[in-house]
């Protein structure tokens, strides 16, 4: 995979954060190309818009992602009792 492009491992890290905050995956939009300094915000229709920074690791970015999403009002959710979505 080309440097600077999001891959499935990057998405797994991002989804581990958004899933834990109860954000539905269809409500998350991630830019396919990494770009410094990265960005996290709310877009039209309440979509969570994420740009992963090119410098650093996605794991490092995950801490910033969680903190900024919590700053936007998202809170940790308890795992559901056996009710999993189709993609899990």
C-alpha positions, 0 to 999 in steps of 0.5 A: 500500500502506498505511503500516506494512504489509509489501509484496513489496519488503520481503519481497525484502529479508528473503528476501535475508538469510534465503536467504543464511543457508540458511534455507528460506523456509517456515521464515520467518514475517514479521508483516504489520504493521510494529511498533516496535522490530521483533523477530527470534527463534525460535518453535515448531517452529524457525520464524524469526519476524520483525517489521519495525520501522515506523521506518527502512527495511527495508534498515536493518533487514536489517543487524540481521536478519543480525546477530541471525540469525548470533547465533542460530547461522545462518551464510552459505551458498554458493549451490547449483550450479544447484539452485534452488527453485521460487520463485526 
